[in-house]
Amino acid sequence: MVVLDAEKAELAATYGDLPPPATTKDSVPKPNRRARRLFRTRRLRKAAVYSAAVVLLLLGLRTLTHLDPFTEGVGLWTSTYRSATDHRPLTLEDREKLFLSIPSAGSALAASRDYATHPHLAGSAEDFSDAKAILQLFQDEFNIHAPRAPPIFPAGTTRSREATLRLTRKHTLLKPSAWIDVYYPVLNTPLNRSLEILSSENIPVWTADLVEDGDPLDEDAHRYKDAVPTWHGLSRDGIAEGQLVYANYGTKEDYDELVASGANLTGKIVIARYGGIFRGLKIKRAEELGAVGVLIYSDPRDDGYVTVQNGYTPYPAGPARNPTSVQRGSVQYLSIYPGDPTTPGYPAYENAERTEGTNIPNIPSLPISWSNAERLLEEIGEIYTTRSGKRRLSGRSSVTSIKLVNHVDTKVTPIWNTMAAIPGHIRDEVVIIGCHRDAWVAGAADPTSGTVSLHEIIRGFGALLRKGWKPLRTIVIASWDAEEYGLVGSTEWGEDFSDWISDHVVAYLNVDVSVAGSQWNVGGSPSLAHIIKQTALDVPHPTIPGKTLWDARNDQGPFHGITPYVQNTTVDEEFMASYQVAQEAKNSLQTGVSPLGSGSDYTVFLQRLGVASTDQGFSFTPSDAVYHYHSIYDSQRWQEVYADVGFHKHVAVAQHLGLLALRIIDSIVIPLNTTQYAFELSDYLAKVQNLVPHGTSIDFSPLETSIYKLQNASLALDAEKTTAETKFKELLGKLPRRPHLGECKHHGGTWNSFTRWVKGVFGVETLDEPFRSMHAGSVHDSEREQYLAYIVNGEEEELEALLSQAIAHQDTQSRDYIPFPIGKFIKAAKRVARANKKLVAFERGFISEEGIPEREWYRHLGVAPGKWLGYGATTFPALTEAITIDNSTSAAHYQVYRLTMLLDRLTWDLRL
């Protein structure tokens, strides 16, 4: 590994500064018997009942049945405070400061060296070992007792189902938990493959070396150069033979140009370069046009300035592309549906009924290196270039034949989603944070950089728990498996728990490749855009003092094309034009947050279930060292030498994603900006209107009217949620402290501790008095538990009758002791809960059971991966594709009608 000595010293010093070990049950002080006796007095017993009622009712009717003031086996006070010692509860500012102090470059580097120095292909023994390592991390950081039998549950079994479903069940008292869900999708692995040029006598005259060179300068790449052979995940087993045809990027437009030029792809083998669209769609269109096989290669023209032609040395000696590197990857038809091909729309249990799968190719394919592609392109001859740099596809094919062999082992393969949960006070509102764990080889960038950032978030949450923090909302953290094959682990879990997710999940926060270059990019639901930006403005730039993470959206790499060997640099015009268009589109966004297409684990949450989602990471720019995507050279050495020297970018992503999560988890009103979303719909419509061919008439006026009505309804919701939160905070601030009883252990001290606890839940600090702590055991009063039973069982009428009776029978002194208007507080809490329900329902409102035509798995009519893009987002997808792909006015009118009805219903729901 190449790291400067000074940097090593800095990282070692940072990594050595770790938080103290988790608090155990044994460290909790024993109950104080005298305090228990005092607590049973009539006056204090009533005080406890009223205080608990405030705590449990303050979050509204739905929250009432799910609020849990106890953790299993641990008292009320230790669920909020570090222990029964004199420490103040953490304010919101305290929580954020503590969290931001935990992610460190040294810890991130150490984690990366643990996870990125060996292969971990989905379904492999190494992958299972990593799944258990993440499970151990959860147990260590969240103080989870490891059960005698490992908590590894086959999906669909009672224990697997209960691990998730119990998190929001009102009668269950929970501590943090961690487990592994096992799913059983159909995957494949390579057996043997070959690629040859045949003579006219059908004799091989050239054979491709399909193994990356594994230069010893990169020790891990050398060790594992053929550990995971170069092949396409979910590719078709078979042999193809035919002439070679070049198809540029293999986009639909490229194929259309070929057909227009007179090319006939029937019986041909297509060769296309990576880029532009998801690799599987390059094969899909070739198959539709009659091709018998496809080769896809990595072209140095897509490496920007950092090429051998511009004087840069190939990796590992320099930053340019290693010419033998190969991009593995799935060739699933991602825009049709993700996940296990054989169980579309339902979970891949071990005994699941399976289909043939309609989202995978019927022709074989192989990924190849530039060094092999260069030789094959010689068989075709010159590829012409226009002055603009656009490759003109002549339709020319090779004279000789090419033989492609791809034999794979396709079978049901177990995969492992490692999960953890931290129960919150509001049990029926859940925030999920996720990153996939599997890689094509070692995957130092994809996805280990994301796993490393998630590792630091886990450590940060662990530190908060040790300080006594309990989140307001429940947190689920997921280390997904088999993402690389087609988002399999997250999709199967999402299909498995679709009803639970729809009922409870507030937001899904994703990280995948957190560091692969210099420029920070972020995408997400428009409702999350403002809090994403504000949080990025509160996180320091990873390398430039005085700047923020938000400023890193415009960063470029260090290699700008001028080398000692070449002064006149060249760069592929077509690539740069495409890059500039993408940059301009990003910079034109009002919020700076792009819509999400697909290609990572947010897909099932956003585009099938309607959960507001986000994704982020540092991306490759034309002046960065070449990112060897899905190659053996996506290695730990490349990450340390070129991608993130010092591992500060890994830390910045962890800080941003974790801080964003905290602000959603611990907010009173969920920070979803539906009005931003509603007004962006006007931009979506304007984009569609610009796509209508000249001379075609489509009536968009009903949709324009619906968008206008939705905008007004959202503005009204803004006013309501602001008023609801203001009133709630006002009443929260009025929780009474009895000054004349403040020094009395029997009366005021207990009451004051309760009221401080209530405020502590919301991070409200009270500085007018020293905190008076209580022993954990003092709350385990049997009579108090009897009162609490009405609350935890959701028996609101019985509870209100009990409170009325208690007030009616107390003496004058007791009435003075509990003067707080509980009814007003309950009303304010219910008002907040109603506003939150509407905020969460906004994204759900774009879900149509009918789905998008020809790919009904995708049900979000606001945004989806483009039908012929896979990665990239298409807004108003069904309407857009009716115009641009179907070229059908009647289909477009029908999609206008569908959107209008959808938005009208959403408007109605917001106004109820």
Secondary structure in CASP SS format (residue, H / E / C, confidence):
PFRMAT SS
TARGET T0000
AUTHOR 0000-0000-0000
METHOD secondary structure of the structure
MODEL  1
M C 1.00
V C 1.00
V C 1.00
L C 1.00
D H 1.00
A H 1.00
E H 1.00
K H 1.00
A H 1.00
E H 1.00
L H 1.00
A H 1.00
A H 1.00
T H 1.00
Y H 1.00
G C 1.00
D C 1.00
L C 1.00
P C 1.00
P C 1.00
P C 1.00
A C 1.00
T C 1.00
T C 1.00
K H 1.00
D H 1.00
S H 1.00
V C 1.00
P C 1.00
K C 1.00
P C 1.00
N C 1.00
R H 1.00
R H 1.00
A H 1.00
R H 1.00
R H 1.00
L H 1.00
F H 1.00
R C 1.00
T C 1.00
R H 1.00
R H 1.00
L H 1.00
R H 1.00
K H 1.00
A H 1.00
A H 1.00
V H 1.00
Y H 1.00
S H 1.00
A H 1.00
A H 1.00
V H 1.00
V H 1.00
L H 1.00
L H 1.00
L C 1.00
L C 1.00
G H 1.00
L H 1.00
R H 1.00
T H 1.00
L H 1.00
T C 1.00
H C 1.00
L C 1.00
D C 1.00
P C 1.00
F C 1.00
T E 1.00
E C 1.00
G C 1.00
V E 1.00
G C 1.00
L C 1.00
W H 1.00
T H 1.00
S H 1.00
T C 1.00
Y C 1.00
R C 1.00
S C 1.00
A C 1.00
T C 1.00
D C 1.00
H C 1.00
R C 1.00
P C 1.00
L C 1.00
T C 1.00
L H 1.00
E H 1.00
D H 1.00
R H 1.00
E H 1.00
K H 1.00
L H 1.00
F H 1.00
L H 1.00
S H 1.00
I C 1.00
P C 1.00
S C 1.00
A H 1.00
G H 1.00
S H 1.00
A H 1.00
L H 1.00
A H 1.00
A H 1.00
S H 1.00
R H 1.00
D H 1.00
Y H 1.00
A C 1.00
T C 1.00
H C 1.00
P C 1.00
H C 1.00
L C 1.00
A C 1.00
G C 1.00
S C 1.00
A H 1.00
E H 1.00
D H 1.00
F H 1.00
S H 1.00
D H 1.00
A H 1.00
K H 1.00
A H 1.00
I H 1.00
L H 1.00
Q H 1.00
L H 1.00
F H 1.00
Q H 1.00
D H 1.00
E H 1.00
F C 1.00
N C 1.00
I C 1.00
H C 1.00
A C 1.00
P C 1.00
R C 1.00
A C 1.00
P C 1.00
P C 1.00
I E 1.00
F E 1.00
P E 1.00
A C 1.00
G C 1.00
T C 1.00
T H 1.00
R H 1.00
S H 1.00
R H 1.00
E H 1.00
A H 1.00
T H 1.00
L H 1.00
R H 1.00
L H 1.00
T H 1.00
R C 1.00
K C 1.00
H C 1.00
T C 1.00
L C 1.00
L C 1.00
K C 1.00
P C 1.00
S E 1.00
A E 1.00
W E 1.00
I E 1.00
D E 1.00
V E 1.00
Y E 1.00
Y C 1.00
P C 1.00
V E 1.00
L E 1.00
N E 1.00
T E 1.00
P E 1.00
L E 1.00
N E 1.00
R E 1.00
S E 1.00
L E 1.00
E E 1.00
I E 1.00
L E 1.00
S C 1.00
S C 1.00
E C 1.00
N C 1.00
I C 1.00
P E 1.00
V E 1.00
W E 1.00
T E 1.00
A C 1.00
D C 1.00
L C 1.00
V C 1.00
E C 1.00
D C 1.00
G C 1.00
D C 1.00
P C 1.00
L C 1.00
D C 1.00
E H 1.00
D H 1.00
A H 1.00
H H 1.00
R H 1.00
Y C 1.00
K C 1.00
D C 1.00
A C 1.00
V C 1.00
P C 1.00
T C 1.00
W C 1.00
H E 1.00
G E 1.00
L C 1.00
S C 1.00
R C 1.00
D C 1.00
G E 1.00
I E 1.00
A E 1.00
E E 1.00
G E 1.00
Q E 1.00
L E 1.00
V E 1.00
Y E 1.00
A C 1.00
N C 1.00
Y C 1.00
G C 1.00
T C 1.00
K H 1.00
E H 1.00
D H 1.00
Y H 1.00
D H 1.00
E H 1.00
L H 1.00
V H 1.00
A H 1.00
S C 1.00
G C 1.00
A C 1.00
N C 1.00
L C 1.00
T C 1.00
G C 1.00
K C 1.00
I E 1.00
V E 1.00
I E 1.00
A E 1.00
R E 1.00
Y C 1.00
G C 1.00
G C 1.00
I C 1.00
F C 1.00
R H 1.00
G H 1.00
L H 1.00
K H 1.00
I H 1.00
K H 1.00
R H 1.00
A H 1.00
E H 1.00
E H 1.00
L C 1.00
G C 1.00
A C 1.00
V C 1.00
G E 1.00
V E 1.00
L E 1.00
I E 1.00
Y E 1.00
S C 1.00
D C 1.00
P H 1.00
R H 1.00
D H 1.00
D H 1.00
G C 1.00
Y C 1.00
V C 1.00
T C 1.00
V H 1.00
Q H 1.00
N H 1.00
G C 1.00
Y C 1.00
T C 1.00
P E 1.00
Y C 1.00
P C 1.00
A C 1.00
G C 1.00
P C 1.00
A E 1.00
R C 1.00
N C 1.00
P C 1.00
T C 1.00
S C 1.00
V C 1.00
Q C 1.00
R C 1.00
G E 1.00
S E 1.00
V C 1.00
Q C 1.00
Y C 1.00
L C 1.00
S C 1.00
I C 1.00
Y C 1.00
P C 1.00
G C 1.00
D C 1.00
P C 1.00
T C 1.00
T C 1.00
P C 1.00
G C 1.00
Y C 1.00
P C 1.00
A C 1.00
Y C 1.00
E C 1.00
N C 1.00
A C 1.00
E C 1.00
R C 1.00
T C 1.00
E C 1.00
G C 1.00
T C 1.00
N C 1.00
I C 1.00
P C 1.00
N C 1.00
I C 1.00
P C 1.00
S E 1.00
L E 1.00
P E 1.00
I E 1.00
S C 1.00
W H 1.00
S H 1.00
N H 1.00
A H 1.00
E H 1.00
R H 1.00
L H 1.00
L H 1.00
E C 1.00
E C 1.00
I C 1.00
G C 1.00
E C 1.00
I C 1.00
Y C 1.00
T E 1.00
T C 1.00
R C 1.00
S C 1.00
G C 1.00
K C 1.00
R E 1.00
R C 1.00
L C 1.00
S C 1.00
G C 1.00
R C 1.00
S E 1.00
S E 1.00
V E 1.00
T E 1.00
S E 1.00
I E 1.00
K E 1.00
L E 1.00
V E 1.00
N E 1.00
H E 1.00
V E 1.00
D E 1.00
T E 1.00
K E 1.00
V E 1.00
T C 1.00
P C 1.00
I E 1.00
W E 1.00
N E 1.00
T E 1.00
M E 1.00
A E 1.00
A E 1.00
I E 1.00
P C 1.00
G C 1.00
H C 1.00
I E 1.00
R E 1.00
D E 1.00
E E 1.00
V E 1.00
V E 1.00
I E 1.00
I E 1.00
G E 1.00
C E 1.00
H E 1.00
R C 1.00
D C 1.00
A C 1.00
W C 1.00
V C 1.00
A C 1.00
G C 1.00
A C 1.00
A C 1.00
D C 1.00
P C 1.00
T H 1.00
S H 1.00
G H 1.00
T H 1.00
V H 1.00
S H 1.00
L H 1.00
H H 1.00
E H 1.00
I H 1.00
I H 1.00
R H 1.00
G H 1.00
F H 1.00
G H 1.00
A H 1.00
L H 1.00
L H 1.00
R H 1.00
K C 1.00
G C 1.00
W C 1.00
K C 1.00
P C 1.00
L C 1.00
R E 1.00
T E 1.00
I E 1.00
V E 1.00
I E 1.00
A E 1.00
S E 1.00
W E 1.00
D C 1.00
A C 1.00
E C 1.00
E C 1.00
Y C 1.00
G C 1.00
L C 1.00
V H 1.00
G H 1.00
S H 1.00
T H 1.00
E H 1.00
W H 1.00
G H 1.00
E H 1.00
D H 1.00
F C 1.00
S H 1.00
D H 1.00
W H 1.00
I H 1.00
S H 1.00
D H 1.00
H H 1.00
V E 1.00
V E 1.00
A E 1.00
Y E 1.00
L E 1.00
N E 1.00
V E 1.00
D E 1.00
V E 1.00
S E 1.00
V E 1.00
A C 1.00
G C 1.00
S C 1.00
Q E 1.00
W E 1.00
N E 1.00
V E 1.00
G E 1.00
G E 1.00
S C 1.00
P H 1.00
S H 1.00
L H 1.00
A H 1.00
H H 1.00
I H 1.00
I H 1.00
K H 1.00
Q H 1.00
T H 1.00
A H 1.00
L H 1.00
D C 1.00
V C 1.00
P E 1.00
H C 1.00
P C 1.00
T C 1.00
I C 1.00
P C 1.00
G C 1.00
K C 1.00
T E 1.00
L H 1.00
W H 1.00
D H 1.00
A H 1.00
R H 1.00
N H 1.00
D C 1.00
Q C 1.00
G C 1.00
P C 1.00
F C 1.00
H C 1.00
G C 1.00
I C 1.00
T C 1.00
P C 1.00
Y C 1.00
V C 1.00
Q C 1.00
N C 1.00
T C 1.00
T C 1.00
V C 1.00
D C 1.00
E H 1.00
E H 1.00
F H 1.00
M H 1.00
A H 1.00
S H 1.00
Y H 1.00
Q H 1.00
V H 1.00
A H 1.00
Q H 1.00
E H 1.00
A H 1.00
K H 1.00
N H 1.00
S C 1.00
L C 1.00
Q C 1.00
T C 1.00
G C 1.00
V C 1.00
S E 1.00
P C 1.00
L C 1.00
G C 1.00
S C 1.00
G C 1.00
S C 1.00
D C 1.00
Y C 1.00
T H 1.00
V H 1.00
F H 1.00
L H 1.00
Q H 1.00
R H 1.00
L C 1.00
G C 1.00
V C 1.00
A E 1.00
S E 1.00
T E 1.00
D E 1.00
Q E 1.00
G E 1.00
F E 1.00
S E 1.00
F C 1.00
T C 1.00
P C 1.00
S C 1.00
D C 1.00
A C 1.00
V C 1.00
Y C 1.00
H C 1.00
Y C 1.00
H C 1.00
S C 1.00
I C 1.00
Y C 1.00
D C 1.00
S C 1.00
Q H 1.00
R H 1.00
W H 1.00
Q H 1.00
E H 1.00
V H 1.00
Y H 1.00
A H 1.00
D C 1.00
V C 1.00
G C 1.00
F C 1.00
H H 1.00
K H 1.00
H H 1.00
V H 1.00
A H 1.00
V H 1.00
A H 1.00
Q H 1.00
H H 1.00
L H 1.00
G H 1.00
L H 1.00
L H 1.00
A H 1.00
L H 1.00
R H 1.00
I H 1.00
I H 1.00
D C 1.00
S C 1.00
I C 1.00
V C 1.00
I C 1.00
P C 1.00
L C 1.00
N C 1.00
T H 1.00
T H 1.00
Q H 1.00
Y H 1.00
A H 1.00
F H 1.00
E H 1.00
L H 1.00
S H 1.00
D H 1.00
Y H 1.00
L H 1.00
A H 1.00
K H 1.00
V H 1.00
Q H 1.00
N C 1.00
L C 1.00
V C 1.00
P C 1.00
H C 1.00
G C 1.00
T C 1.00
S C 1.00
I C 1.00
D C 1.00
F C 1.00
S H 1.00
P H 1.00
L H 1.00
E H 1.00
T H 1.00
S H 1.00
I H 1.00
Y H 1.00
K H 1.00
L H 1.00
Q H 1.00
N H 1.00
A H 1.00
S H 1.00
L H 1.00
A H 1.00
L H 1.00
D H 1.00
A H 1.00
E H 1.00
K H 1.00
T H 1.00
T H 1.00
A H 1.00
E H 1.00
T H 1.00
K H 1.00
F H 1.00
K H 1.00
E H 1.00
L H 1.00
L H 1.00
G H 1.00
K C 1.00
L C 1.00
P C 1.00
R C 1.00
R C 1.00
P H 1.00
H H 1.00
L H 1.00
G C 1.00
E C 1.00
C C 1.00
K C 1.00
H C 1.00
H C 1.00
G H 1.00
G H 1.00
T H 1.00
W H 1.00
N H 1.00
S H 1.00
F H 1.00
T H 1.00
R H 1.00
W H 1.00
V H 1.00
K H 1.00
G H 1.00
V H 1.00
F C 1.00
G C 1.00
V C 1.00
E C 1.00
T C 1.00
L C 1.00
D C 1.00
E C 1.00
P C 1.00
F C 1.00
R C 1.00
S C 1.00
M C 1.00
H C 1.00
A H 1.00
G H 1.00
S H 1.00
V H 1.00
H C 1.00
D C 1.00
S H 1.00
E H 1.00
R H 1.00
E H 1.00
Q H 1.00
Y H 1.00
L H 1.00
A H 1.00
Y H 1.00
I H 1.00
V H 1.00
N C 1.00
G C 1.00
E C 1.00
E H 1.00
E H 1.00
E H 1.00
L H 1.00
E H 1.00
A H 1.00
L H 1.00
L H 1.00
S H 1.00
Q H 1.00
A H 1.00
I H 1.00
A H 1.00
H H 1.00
Q C 1.00
D C 1.00
T H 1.00
Q H 1.00
S H 1.00
R H 1.00
D H 1.00
Y H 1.00
I C 1.00
P C 1.00
F C 1.00
P C 1.00
I H 1.00
G H 1.00
K H 1.00
F H 1.00
I H 1.00
K H 1.00
A H 1.00
A H 1.00
K H 1.00
R H 1.00
V H 1.00
A H 1.00
R H 1.00
A H 1.00
N H 1.00
K H 1.00
K H 1.00
L H 1.00
V H 1.00
A H 1.00
F H 1.00
E H 1.00
R H 1.00
G C 1.00
F C 1.00
I E 1.00
S C 1.00
E C 1.00
E C 1.00
G C 1.00
I E 1.00
P C 1.00
E C 1.00
R E 1.00
E C 1.00
W C 1.00
Y C 1.00
R C 1.00
H E 1.00
L C 1.00
G C 1.00
V E 1.00
A E 1.00
P E 1.00
G C 1.00
K C 1.00
W C 1.00
L C 1.00
G C 1.00
Y C 1.00
G C 1.00
A E 1.00
T E 1.00
T E 1.00
F C 1.00
P H 1.00
A H 1.00
L H 1.00
T H 1.00
E H 1.00
A H 1.00
I H 1.00
T H 1.00
I C 1.00
D C 1.00
N C 1.00
S C 1.00
T H 1.00
S H 1.00
A H 1.00
A H 1.00
H H 1.00
Y H 1.00
Q H 1.00
V H 1.00
Y H 1.00
R H 1.00
L H 1.00
T H 1.00
M H 1.00
L H 1.00
L H 1.00
D H 1.00
R H 1.00
L H 1.00
T H 1.00
W H 1.00
D H 1.00
L H 1.00
R H 1.00
L C 1.00
END
